[in-house]
Amino acid sequence: MSSPAAEVVRLLTVRGETVAVAESLTGGLVAAEITSVPGASRVFRGSVTAYATELKHRLLGVDATLLAQRGAVDAQVAAQMAAGVRTALGADWGIATTGVAGPDPQDGQPVGTVFVAVTGPPQAGSDASRDGKTAALRLNGGRTEIRMESVRSVLALLLERIAGEHTGNERAQDTERNGGF
């Protein structure tokens, strides 16, 4: 069984699509996971590690009022980070992580509070505001465990979102590209 990152690279390669990553608490771990897969350069556009709150606004276009009112650890912030990196880096898909890995609470949120988000190309007949998906996580464990589970969760959310757009011919295209085997 392949890793979630390998499956992301495989599916996006078959679809001819790209991904960009916006990270906060994971500090580049999502990008590292994706780029560890051979062939990732075909689908990976790049990443922005916006650890400081003001960078979420300045680099990713997260609404400054939202950040001031709710802080950086928020579902809407994660969604805007994903949309912002998708636009900034010219990718088909944008994914994002924001949360509290510890050791201390942040923005009134306890350690283990994490939000992951995915935004992608508009689905046929859908309204653009529904083309993203966000998940709220309450994770246990130490800092390392929280960060690694955040990586796994955002990749799983991306895979789920891609599968939601499944056209039925990804496997056929993949087989064709591999010489029919």
QUIHUSUL-V897442 format. One record per backbone hydrogen bond with DSSP energy under -0.5 kcal/mol. CO is the residue of the C=O (numbers start at 0). NH is the residue of the N-H. If there is no record, write none. Layout:
co=[CO:CO]
nh=[NH:NH]
This chain:
co=[2:3:4:5:6:7:8:9:10:11:11:12:17:18:18:19:20:21:22:23:25:27:28:29:30:31:33:36:38:39:39:42:42:45:47:47:48:51:51:52:52:53:54:54:55:55:56:62:63:64:65:65:66:71:73:74:75:76:77:78:79:80:81:82:83:84:85:86:92:93:94:95:96:97:98:99:105:108:109:111:111:112:113:114:115:116:117:118:122:126:127:130:132:134:136:136:141:142:143:144:145:146:147:148:149:150:151:152:153:154:155:156:157:158:159:160:161:162:168:169:170:171:172:173:174:174:175:177]
nh=[6:7:8:9:10:11:12:13:14:15:16:15:92:44:45:94:47:96:49:26:28:31:32:33:34:35:36:39:41:42:43:18:44:20:22:49:50:54:55:55:56:57:58:59:59:61:60:66:67:68:69:70:70:73:77:78:79:80:81:82:83:84:85:86:87:88:90:89:19:118:21:116:23:114:100:111:108:105:112:113:138:99:136:97:134:95:132:93:125:129:130:119:117:115:113:138:145:146:147:148:149:150:151:152:153:154:155:156:157:158:159:160:161:162:163:164:164:165:172:173:174:175:176:177:179:180:178:180]
